[in-house]
Amino acid sequence: MAATGRHGSRRLLVQALYQYQLSEHSVAEIAAQFAAQRDFRLVDVDYFRLLLGEILGDTDALDRLLTAQADRPVAQLDPVERGILWLGLAELKLHREVPVKVVINEAVKLAHEFGAQDGHRYINAVLDQLAPALRPAA
């Protein structure tokens, strides 16, 4: 069964961000490839397109945030984990309507599904450390 809604969008985004890192196709090319998938209509298409553009338009800034917190150079991060971190950071930074807990939980779920064996712990730690700076308490 295909993932639907925003979770489905995030799931496809991780795949799209992985593909981008390996191929460096344009945002339009990647969006078109994913739009052609059979289950694409089941996800929140607008959210997928919005986040894809936001993330790929801001990878340098997202990498600077990661550099401050990562335990290794950003270029040495696994591409799957880097994509999940980009996604989580973009949601924390740009989508205040999504609660911090939801952003981190979704990223951890995606890391369990796509990442290395203990990748979810790393994702959780990095996002947990950066969340207060990106979402200061009111």
Protein Blocks (a to p, Z undefined) as FASTA:
>chain_A
ZZehjllmmmmmmmmmmmmmmnopafklmmmmmmmpmklmmpcfklmmmmmmmmmmmmmm
mmmmmmmmmcbdfklpcfklmmmmmmmmmmmmmmmmbcfklmmmmmmmmmmmmmcfklmm
mmmmmmmmmmmmmmccZZ
